[in-house]
Amino acid sequence: MIDLHNHSYYSDGVLSPSGVVQLAKNSGCATFALTDHDTTAGLDEAQCEANKLQIKLIHGVEISALWSNMTIHIVGLNIDKDNKILQAGLLEHQDFRKIRAEKMARGLGGAGISAALEKTKMLVKGKMITRTHFAQMLIAEGICKDMKTVFKRFLSGKKPGSVAGKWAEFDQVINWIHKAGGVAVLAHPLRYRMTNTKIIKMLSNLSTAGLDGVEVVTAHSTDEEIVRMGKWADELNLLHSCGSDYHGWGNQKVQIGRLKTLPNAEKAIWNAW
């Protein structure tokens, strides 16, 4: 099994990099990628554990980006984590995340949720505070029952805890990944709130900018969605990838390596490696 989209507590996952690698090994993964949001800080630890367990670790990162003023996520795979251009870009995003967390907390405070930042920090094991951490705090406090409710009530659109993302444009992010020797893959393409027409337009724009592939198979993909994404990818000469987007929170049912088979193995993103 191959799973090329997973998170540790260096971003918004629950487990340490070592813990995620151990879980991937126990789940039967032969090849696995750690792709924390806007940071590569967990890769050294993950590599040490992967060497011990004899599992192939692909160095990765999931980078937020803007397309048509909307936030999307682009996964960089097989990257050189020490590349200066990549790290300079990631540092800009990390700095914005700190500012965003403070603004989110102020917004939630205005909605009557006191000490939001302090309560959220109690759930954070690394240095990065993400929307997922705020969401889990709101669930733990009994304010919302699940992630869907959190985002609907507080963290999307013009809701109290929503803060517009000031990320790099999609073509910049793709360039960072390429400068680091990696391949750029659009994450979970059907999760964005877009019509099929708009998704195809996005894929076309990203492909023109050098996007290498797209996640055809995710943890939530139906058979119909896999066929549809594979068709769109082929029409734009994009390679196929797969990833669970594992985080490890108890209220999320996603498991590492529990993915449907990629139908067209000859189109797989990892063949070039």
N, C-alpha and C positions, 0 to 999 in steps of 0.2 A: 504494500500500500504506500502511496505517495500523498503527502499532505503539505501543501506549500503556503499555508496562511494560519499562523498561530501566535498567541501572545503570552508574555510573562508579566510579572509585576513591575517590570521596568516601564511598562506603559499601563494598560488597564486590565491586565490579567491577574489571576489570583496566585498562581504558582511561581516559584523561582525559575530561572532559565534551566537549571539542573532538573528541577521537578517536572518541567514541561517535557524535556528530553526523555526522562525516565518514563513518563506516561506514554509518550510516542512509541518508545521501544516496546513497552508492555502491551500497547494496542496493535502491534504488528506492523508498524511503519518501518520500511526499509530506508526511505528518504523523507526528510522532514525539514521544514523551514521555520525559523523563528523570525517573525515579522512585526516587531513592536512598532507602535505609532511614533513616528518622527524621532526615533532613537535606535542606535545600534549598541547601546551600552551593555546589553545582556549577552552579546554574542560570544565573548571570550569564555565566560562561564559555561555557556551552552556547548561550545566546542570542546572544552575539557571533558564534559560529561559524555558527549557524543563519541569522543575517542575511546573512553573507557567502555562504553556499551556497544561499540562498533556499529553505530548507526550513521548514515550519511546525513550530515547537517548542511543545508544550504543557507548561506548567510543572506538575510533579507531585512527589509524594512517596509513599513506601510506608511506612505506619505500623503498627508492631506493636500488637496489641490483645488483650485478654482476652475470651473468650466461654466461659462455663461452665468457668472455670479453665483453659481451653486457649488457646494462642497462635494467633492468626490474623493475617492481614495485610490491611489496608484501604488501597487506593490513593486518594490525593486527586489529582484532575485539574483543570486550569484554575484553579489556586489563585493567590491573591495571596501570594507568598512572604514579603512583609514584614508580614503580619498578626501582631499582637502575641500574640493568643490562641494561634494555631497555633505560633508560635515558642517560646512559654513551655512548651507541651506537649512539643514536640520536644526542648527542652533537658533536661526531666526524663528523657526516654528516653535521651538521649545520656549523661547522668550515670550512669544505671543500667548502660549498656553498658560503661562504664569499670570499674565495680565487678564486673560479671559476668565480664569478661575476666580479672580477677585471681583470682576464685573458680574459673573454669574451669582456669586454669593450675595453681592449687594442687591441684585434683582430679586433673588429669593427672599432676602430680608424684607424687601418692600412688600412682598406677598405674605408676610407674617411668619416666615420660617427663620427663626433666630439662630445665630451662631452656625450658619450653614457651612462656612469654610472650615471652621474648627471641627465640626462633626464629620465633615467629609474627609479631612486629613487623617482621622482615626482609621479610615479604611485603606489609606494609601501606604504601601510598603516601600515604594521607590520614591523618586523625586517628582514624578510627573502626576499632575492632577488633571483628570479627564472628565468629560461629560458622563462617562460610565460610572465614575466614582460618585459624582453628585446624584446620579440616578439611583445607585445602590443605597446611598444615604437616605434618600427620600422613601425608599421601600423599607429600609430598616427602621425608620422613624414611624412607620405606619401611615405615612401621608399618602402614599400610592401603593397599589397592590402589585404592579408589575412594570416592566420597562416600557411597554407600550403606553400605559397610562401616564407614566412620568413625562415622556416626551410630548404627549398630547396636551398635558396640563401645564407643563413648566419649561421644557427645554427645546421647543421648536417654534418656528415662525416668530410671532411677536409676543410670545409668552414671557412671563417674568424672568425666567432664568436663561433665556435664549440670548446668545451673543453672536453676531455675525462673524464668520471666520475670515481672518485676514491672512490667507495662505498664498503661497506662490501660485502663479498661473500654471495650468497643466503642462504647457510646453516647457516651462522652466524645470518642473519636477522631472519630466521625462529626460531632459538634458542632464540633470544631476545624476540620475541613475545610469545613463549611458556613459557619462564621464567617469563613473566608478566601475565601469566594465560590466554592468549588470543589464538585465532585461527588464522592461517596464510592462506591467500587467495591470489592467483595470480590475479592481476588486469588486466582487458581488454586484455585477452590473444591473441586476433586476431589483436591487434593494432601494435604489434612488426613486424618489417620487416623480416619475416621468412616464409619459406615454411611450408606446413602442416607437413611434415616429421620432420622438426626441432622443430616445436611447440610440437609435440608429444614427442620428445626426451626431451625437456625442462620440460614438465609436468612430465615425468617419473623420471627425475633426482630430481626435486623438491619434488615429492611424496616420493621418497626414503629418502629424507632429512627431511621428516616430514610435508610437506605441507598438510593442512587440506582440502582446497577447492579451487574452481576456480570460477571466475565470468562467469557464463553461460549466463546471460542476462545483457547487457549494453544498454546505450541509443541508440547506433547505430546498435544493433544486428538485423539481418534479421531472419526470421523464420528458414531458412536453417542453419544459423550459430548457432542458439540456439540448434537445434537438433544435430548438429555436436559436439558442445562443451559438451552437455549433455552426448553424447555417449562416448567421450574421457574421461570425468570425471568419468563416471561409470566404464569404463575399468580399471581405476587406483584407484578405490574406493575413489574418491575425492567428497566431498560434494559440493552442488551447491549454489552459491551466486548471488546477483544482485545489481547493483549500477549504478547510472546515471553519476557519475564523474562530478557533477555540479560545475562550477566555477563562473558563473554569468557575464562574460564579454559580452558586447552588441553584439559582432560579433560571439558569440557562441550560438547555438540554443538549447543546452541541457537544460532541465527543471527537477527540482527535482520531483521524483515520477512518471515521465512519462515513464514507463517501461512496456514492454510486460510481460505477466504472466509467472512465472517460471513453466514449464510444470510438473515437478515431485516434488510436494510440500513435499513429504516424504523424499526427499534427501536434503532439504534445510538446510543450515548451521546453521540457528537459532533454529532448532528443539531441539538441545542439550541444549539450554539455558532455 
